[in-house]
Amino acid sequence: PTLQVPLQLAERMQTALTMSSQGQGHKISPIPAPACASTEPLVPMVARMASGSVPMHQDCFSPFDAAETGFIDGYVAVLYVDGAGTFVVETGDGEQAIDIVPGRFIAWPNGLCRHRLDAAQGGG
């Protein structure tokens, strides 16, 4: 499925994802609410909605197919628009925990690590 998002948001997310894939961290500055409510063009972005905890895994192209083995080798990203909990990335050298807050954008090299979401009680 896709979601229509403001062009400015899509461009900022693409920049952050590109920089992450080049080994550079990038913080996305907030977009003013009027910019999102304006007549700025909307563009389609691949989206998925989920809630609750998710066990350790690697993302694939068909997330609802338990037999899927076509893991995405490149970078994958998620933008949290709601919820609370902890996003955990495991690289083989240990785990890194990242707090989930609305507006947090996280990108990771899916082919090199696994991840999970530990939802907060009532907040996932």
N, C-alpha and C positions, 0 to 999 in steps of 0.2 A: 504494500500500500504506500501511497505518497501523501504528503501534507503540504499545503501551500504556505510558504514562509516569506517574509519580506526579503527582498534581494540583498539588502545590507547585512542581514543576519546570515544568510547563506554564504555570502562572500567572506565574512569574518570567520565563520566556521571552516571554510575551505582553506583560508590562510593558516589558521591554527593547525589544521590537519596536515597541511603541506610542511609546515615548519617542524611539527612533531616527527614526521617521517624522515626529516633531515637531521634529527637529533637535537633540535632546538626547541626549548619550551616556549610557549607563547600564551600570554594571558589575554583573553578577549575582554575588552572594556565593555561595560554595559551600554546597551543601545537605549537612548531616551524613548520613553513610552510614546511620545508624539510621532516618532519616526516609524514605529510599528503600526500606528493607527492612521498613518497618512495614506496618500494615494500611491505610495511607492509600489512598483511592480512586485507581484508575488511570483515565486518560482516553485516548482515541485521539488520536494526533497523526500528521499526514501525514509519511511518512518515505521516504527513499531511501538505499540503501547503494551506495557506489561506492568504487573504489580506483584508484590510479595517477593520473598527470597528466591534466589535462583542458585542452584549448586554450581560448583566449579566446572567450567567448560571452555571450549573455543567456539567462536561464532562461525556459522556456516551460511550458505546461501538459502537453505530451506530449514529455518529454525524449528518448524513444527514436524519435521520428519526425523524420527528418532534414529533411523538407519543412515542418515546423511553423513557422508565422510568427506565432502568437499569443503573443507575448512578454508576460510578466507585467509590468504597468506599475508596480505598487506595490513595497513593500519585500518582500524575500526574505531568509531567514535560514538559517544552517546551524549545527549544533552538532556539533563534532568529538568523537567518543567514542574515537578511536584514530588513529594515524598521525602523520606528520610531514611537513613541507614548508613551502611558502609559498603563501598565498592572495593573489592580486594583483588589485586593482581598478583599472580604467582609466576615468577620467572625461572624457577629452578634453584635460585639462590636465596629463596625466602619470599615472604609476602609483603606487599605494601598496601596499607589501608588508606582509603580516601573517603572523607565524610561526604555524604550525599546531601546537597542542599539545592533548592530550586535555582535554576540558572547555571549550575555547574556543568561544564563541558569537559569530558575526559576522552582522550585518545590513547590507544595502545597498539603495539605490534602484535596482532592476533596470531600470526604464525609462530611467534617466539614465546608466547606465554598463554596462561589460562586465567580466567577471572570468574568471580562470583559476586552476587549481591546478597548481603545480609541486611534484610529490611528491618527497620525499627518497628517495634510492636505498634500496630495501628498507623504506621507511617510509610509503608512500602507500597 
